[in-house]
Amino acid sequence: MKKMIIMGASSGIGLEMSELLLSRGMRLGLAARHTETLRELSKKYPGQVEYESIDVTHRDAPAKLNTLIERLGGLDIYFHVSGIGISNPELDPNKEAEVITTNAGGFVRMVAAAYDYFKQSKHAGQIAAVTSVAGTKGIGDLAAYSASKKCASTYLTALEQLAHKEGVDIAFTDIRPGWIRTPLLSADAEYMMEMKPEEVVPLMLKSIVRRQRVAVIDKRYAALVALWRCLPDSVWVRMNVPMTKKGETF
Ligand SMILES: NC(=O)c1ccc[n+]([C@@H]2O[C@H](COP(=O)([O-])OP(=O)(O)OC[C@H]3O[C@@H](n4cnc5c(N)ncnc54)[C@H](OP(=O)(O)O)[C@@H]3O)[C@@H](O)[C@H]2O)c1
């Protein structure tokens, strides 16, 4: 059975994916900054869980990932879910930078470490990540968030090219969902075409198992993204995209 690490397993999408895979008997390495939920999962599924407190914004995170891989006894799939979302139309510079630090800086740090593991071990593997439909266009209220997700998607493409050049056997899967009702969203706001974690996580899993290169979740969002990709930027920048309430953490 394949060995998988889920980075960002303590909440939302990562937690839902962990529960689904553990209930099917899979052995997982789970990580996030907060480990209470991960500890509970290890008690609920004895012998199936290794876990580690990892902050992707810290320089020691790659070393901790390698320790987790060792404890798991190897790695087949690295699944990067960790991320934060802040709606920030006021462009508070510190909030903007915080989003980039976690979603771009932390993403690059951890995905590079997973790439290096597969390269050094000469073990065929897969790197899957949750980015966002927001990375396909710049959304005004979510400027740093959109840019961070574009960075993540572009980084996967660049690493895929590098893997071809270096003969490293890695499949890359870029999962781009629309709004999902998790703690990332503001509890009292309503979002366009909101989805439930228990609906989207099986779709995400299917895209990983099929080694899909890019998966937009769900079909309605795939249609929307296809449509807005056709819009020239001169039109896009004049559009009001009503996705979040002003100033709220989404
Ligand atoms: N919900 C949506 O509508 C939506 C839509 C598109 C894309 N996404 C993306 O999906 C991913 C998961 O989001 P979610 O909706 O499941 O949100 P969530 O419930 O808030 O979960 C976020 C996860 O990321 C982890 N995390 C945050 N900062 C971290 C750090 N510095 N180091 C390590 N882990 C960190 C959190 O764990 P700790 O706090 O314990 O560290 C948590 O496990 C994010 O990348 C998000 O951008 C979400």
The ligand as an SDF file (V2000), in Angstrom:
LIG
                    3D

 48 52  0  0  0  0  0  0  0  0999 V2000
  -11.6000   26.4290    1.6800 N   0  0  0  0  0  0  0  0  0  0  0  0
  -11.5690   26.9260    0.4580 C   0  0  0  0  0  0  0  0  0  0  0  0
  -12.5530   27.5550   -0.0080 O   0  0  0  0  0  0  0  0  0  0  0  0
  -10.3650   26.7220   -0.4150 C   0  0  0  0  0  0  0  0  0  0  0  0
  -10.4860   26.9680   -1.7870 C   0  0  0  0  0  0  0  0  0  0  0  0
   -9.3960   26.8000   -2.6120 C   0  0  0  0  0  0  0  0  0  0  0  0
   -8.1810   26.3980   -2.0770 C   0  0  0  0  0  0  0  0  0  0  0  0
   -8.0810   26.1680   -0.7410 N   0  0  0  0  0  0  0  0  0  0  0  0
   -6.7730   25.7830   -0.2070 C   0  0  0  0  0  0  0  0  0  0  0  0
   -6.8890   24.5530    0.4670 O   0  0  0  0  0  0  0  0  0  0  0  0
   -5.8680   24.4560    1.4630 C   0  0  0  0  0  0  0  0  0  0  0  0
   -6.4910   23.9740    2.7760 C   0  0  0  0  0  0  0  0  0  0  0  0
   -7.4230   24.9260    3.2080 O   0  0  0  0  0  0  0  0  0  0  0  0
   -8.7010   24.5760    4.0880 P   0  0  0  0  0  0  0  0  0  0  0  0
   -9.8470   25.1840    3.3990 O   0  0  0  0  0  0  0  0  0  0  0  0
   -8.7220   23.1280    4.4150 O   0  0  0  0  0  0  0  0  0  0  0  0
   -8.3640   25.4840    5.3600 O   0  0  0  0  0  0  0  0  0  0  0  0
   -8.1270   25.1550    6.8940 P   0  0  0  0  0  0  0  0  0  0  0  0
   -9.2310   24.3230    7.4230 O   0  0  0  0  0  0  0  0  0  0  0  0
   -7.8610   26.4710    7.5220 O   0  0  0  0  0  0  0  0  0  0  0  0
   -6.7940   24.2640    6.8750 O   0  0  0  0  0  0  0  0  0  0  0  0
   -5.5470   24.8360    6.6140 C   0  0  0  0  0  0  0  0  0  0  0  0
   -4.4730   23.8340    6.9820 C   0  0  0  0  0  0  0  0  0  0  0  0
   -3.2070   24.4330    6.6960 O   0  0  0  0  0  0  0  0  0  0  0  0
   -2.3960   24.2890    7.8510 C   0  0  0  0  0  0  0  0  0  0  0  0
   -1.4270   25.3900    7.9380 N   0  0  0  0  0  0  0  0  0  0  0  0
   -1.6850   26.7200    7.9220 C   0  0  0  0  0  0  0  0  0  0  0  0
   -0.5520   27.4060    8.0960 N   0  0  0  0  0  0  0  0  0  0  0  0
    0.4550   26.4750    8.2240 C   0  0  0  0  0  0  0  0  0  0  0  0
    1.8370   26.5520    8.4540 C   0  0  0  0  0  0  0  0  0  0  0  0
    2.4740   27.7320    8.5870 N   0  0  0  0  0  0  0  0  0  0  0  0
    2.5450   25.4040    8.5110 N   0  0  0  0  0  0  0  0  0  0  0  0
    1.9270   24.2020    8.3920 C   0  0  0  0  0  0  0  0  0  0  0  0
    0.6180   24.0650    8.1760 N   0  0  0  0  0  0  0  0  0  0  0  0
   -0.1140   25.1990    8.1140 C   0  0  0  0  0  0  0  0  0  0  0  0
   -3.3570   24.2950    9.0200 C   0  0  0  0  0  0  0  0  0  0  0  0
   -2.8160   23.6550   10.1540 O   0  0  0  0  0  0  0  0  0  0  0  0
   -2.2170   24.4080   11.4430 P   0  0  0  0  0  0  0  0  0  0  0  0
   -2.9890   25.6690   11.6390 O   0  0  0  0  0  0  0  0  0  0  0  0
   -2.3950   23.3990   12.5260 O   0  0  0  0  0  0  0  0  0  0  0  0
   -0.7840   24.6330   11.1040 O   0  0  0  0  0  0  0  0  0  0  0  0
   -4.4900   23.4580    8.4500 C   0  0  0  0  0  0  0  0  0  0  0  0
   -4.2140   22.0920    8.6270 O   0  0  0  0  0  0  0  0  0  0  0  0
   -5.2240   25.8400    1.5400 C   0  0  0  0  0  0  0  0  0  0  0  0
   -4.0140   25.8290    0.8470 O   0  0  0  0  0  0  0  0  0  0  0  0
   -6.2310   26.7360    0.8500 C   0  0  0  0  0  0  0  0  0  0  0  0
   -5.6230   27.8680    0.2730 O   0  0  0  0  0  0  0  0  0  0  0  0
   -9.1510   26.3160    0.1060 C   0  0  0  0  0  0  0  0  0  0  0  0
  1  2  1  0
  2  3  2  0
  2  4  1  0
  4  5  1  0
  4 48  2  0
  5  6  2  0
  6  7  1  0
  7  8  2  0
  8  9  1  0
  8 48  1  0
  9 10  1  0
  9 46  1  0
 10 11  1  0
 11 12  1  0
 11 44  1  0
 12 13  1  0
 13 14  1  0
 14 15  2  0
 14 16  1  0
 14 17  1  0
 17 18  1  0
 18 19  2  0
 18 20  1  0
 18 21  1  0
 21 22  1  0
 22 23  1  0
 23 24  1  0
 23 42  1  0
 24 25  1  0
 25 26  1  0
 25 36  1  0
 26 27  1  0
 26 35  1  0
 27 28  2  0
 28 29  1  0
 29 30  1  0
 29 35  2  0
 30 31  1  0
 30 32  2  0
 32 33  1  0
 33 34  2  0
 34 35  1  0
 36 37  1  0
 36 42  1  0
 37 38  1  0
 38 39  2  0
 38 40  1  0
 38 41  1  0
 42 43  1  0
 44 45  1  0
 44 46  1  0
 46 47  1  0
M  CHG  2   8   1  16  -1
M  END
$$$$
